[in-house]
Amino acid sequence: MNTTNNTVLITGGSAGISFEIARQFAARGNKVIIAGRNAERLQKAASQIPGVTGIQADVTNKEDVARLVSTIKTQHPDLNLLINNAGSAFVYTLDGENNAYSKATAEMDTNYLSIVNLTEQLLPILRTSPDAAVVNVSSIVAFAPSAVLPTYTASKAALHAYTKTLRYTLRGTNVKVFELMPPLVDTEFSTEIGRHNGIKPSVVANDLLKALETDNYEIHVGDTAAIYQLSLKSPQEALLAMNNR
């Protein structure tokens, strides 16, 4: 896929991985739209990247999504690249004392169901472009569960399965389906998870751009490649490796 002259929508776009992806796409001459829940943070992020447009939208809110889709249809009908990166994560354990159900509900809604909804609503627009793509950002934990991110792990595993199914369904069409699978990344989002021990967001963005250019549909960033291979060989060893870090 060409990585210039696209019209790109990035959810969760005001910080972290999304912000760096937006910056790198904008630098390559793409038209970039970022969406996020917090209007103030979103506009601050947009102001730091020349030419980027910010649209306030909570992807878990049906009314916000309807407004976002309507804005895309009327103002950016040439949209050809959707990057689903809005996310939610809670650090806790399944010991019966952490209200897992409410946490799982929020994580599944943000990390999985909202992506299914937004992608379905934008596919008719994407399919009008001769060269279009959907990028779903999952995680290394889709292959090896983390005991301190139990329901986040489950949501990303669901997203991984959905992405593979979507890719199969759209085979032979103009819409390519990519999955970006980072390990721990040094962002505000992951501070509670791993402090500042993760890789830089720029590494993730660079790997995404390279993968788009070569049609590498499953993008194993950093340690994800090793954990993935280990999970194929021995799921139990991968589980132990993930939780003994």
N, C-alpha and C positions, 0 to 999 in steps of 0.2 A: 504494500500500500504506500502511496505517496504521503510524505509527512510535511508537505507544504501546500498552501492554498486550500486548506480544508476549513470547514466551519465546525468548531468543536464545542460541545457542551460538557463541562466537568462538574459533577456534583461534589458537595463537601469541599468547595473550591477556595475557601478563605484561608487555609493554612496547610502546613505539612506537605504530604506527598502531592496533593492536588495543586497547591500553590506552585510548587516547583514544576509540575507538569505543565501548568498554564504558562509559566514563565518561558519554558523551553519551546513550547508550541508557538507562542507569540513571537519569539525571536526568529522563528523560521518562516514568518509571514503568514501564519494562519489567523483566521478570525476566531477569537476565543471568548466563550461565555462561561462564567462561573456562577454556580448556584449554591446558596448556603442559607442556614436558618437565621443567623444573626446579621441583621442589615448593616450595623455599624462595622463589624469585622469584615463583612463582605466588601463594602465600599472602600474600606482602608486597603484591603488586598488588591482590589481592582485598580486603585489609584497608584499602586506601586509597579504596575505592569502596563506600559503604554499600549493603548488600543483594546484592552480587555473590558468586557461588559459584565457587570454584576447584576444578577436577578435574585432577589430575596425569595426563597422557597424552602419550606421544610418538606422533604421528600416523603415523610410519613403522614403528611396532612393532605387529604384528598383535594380540598379546595386549593391549596397552594400548588399541587401538582397540575390541576386543571388549568390554573392561571399560567403556570410555567409553560405547559404544552401549547396553550393558546398564543402566548407571546412568541414562542419558537415558530409556530405556524405562520404568524402574521409578519414578524420582524426578521426571522432567520429561517426562511423556508428552504434554504440551501444546506441546512444541517446535514452533515454526512458522517460525523464521528461523535459517539456518545461514550463518555467515560464515567462509569458508575463507581464513585469512591466515597460517598457519604457513609459514615460508620459510627458504631457505638460499641463500647466495651466496658465490662465491669470485671474488676479483679476480686475474686472471692473463691471459696471452695464449697463443694457439695456436701457439707456436713450437717445439713438439716436446720441450720440456724441463720441463713443469709438471704432468705426470701428469693430463692432461685427462680420461682415462677415469674415474678414481676420483672426481674432482670432479663430472663430469657425472652419474655414477651417484647420488651423494648429492643433487645438486640436483634431478634428475628424480624421484627418490623422494619428496623432501619437497614440491617445488613442483608436481608433477603427479600422480604415481601415488597418493600418499596422499589427495589430494583426490578422485580418482575412487573410491577405496575407501570413504572416509568418507561421501561423498555418496550412493553407492549403498546403503550400509547404513542411512542415516537417511531416505532418500526415503519408505519406507513410513510412517514416523511423520509426516513433513511432509505427506504426502498425506491424512492424516486431518483436517488443519486446513482450514477454509474459505478462509483467506488465508495462504499460505505463500510463502517465497522462499529461494533459494540465492544467496549473493553470493560470487563468486570474485574474489580480489584478484590481478590480474596486474600489468602494468607498462607504462610507455611503451616499453620495449625490445621488446615484442611486435610493434611496428610498424617500429622501426628498430634493428637490432642494435648492441650496444655491443661493441667489440673487446676491452675489458678485462673484460667479463662474458659471455664467449662461450657457455658452456653454461647459465648462468642465463637468458640471452636465449632460448636454445632451449627451456628448460623453460616459460618464460612464453608463448612463441609456441604451444607445445603446449596450454597451459592456455586460451589465447584461442580456439583452434580447438575444443577440447572444450566450452567454455562456449557457443559459438554452436550447436554440435550439440545440447547438452543443452537449450538454450532452444527450439530447433526441435522436439525430441522431446516436450517437455512443453507445447508450445503447446496451448491449449484446456483445460488442467488448472488446478487451484488453485495450482500451484507456479510462481512467476515466477522467472526466472533473470537475475541482474544480473552485470555485470563492472565492477569498480572498477579503474581504470587510473591510478595515480599516477605523477608524475615522481619525481625524487630528493626524498626526504623527510628532514628533519633528525631522525634517530633513531640510537640506538646501533647498530642493524643496519647502517645505511648510512654509518657514520663512515669506514670504510676506502675506500668508494666515492667519497664526495664531501665528506668532512670534515663541516662544518656549513653547507653551502651550500644545502641543500634547503629546501622549504617546511615549514611546521609541520604536525604530525600533526592538529591541530585543523581545518585547512583540508580535509584529506582526509575527516575524519569529518563535517564540515558538508556537504560535497558529496554524500557518501553518503546522508545523511538527506534532503536535498532531492531526490535522484534517486529514492529509494524512494517519497517522497510523490507524485511525478509520473509514476511508472513509466517513468523514463528508464533503459533497460536497459544502455546502454553509457556509462559515466561517465568522461569524459576530464577528469582533474583538472589544473589548471595548464597547463604547457607541453605536456601530452599532446595536447590538442586541435590545436595548431599542427603538431606532429610527425605526427599522424595525417593531417591534411589534406595535408601535404607528401608523405607516403608514398603517398598516392593519386595525386598529381600526378607525382611523380618519386621512386621508391624510392632511386635513387642519391643524389639531393640530401638525402633524409632520412637516409640512412646517413652522409653526410659531416657533416651538421649535428649528428648525435648524437655523432660521434667527434671533432669539432673544438671541443667545449665547453671 
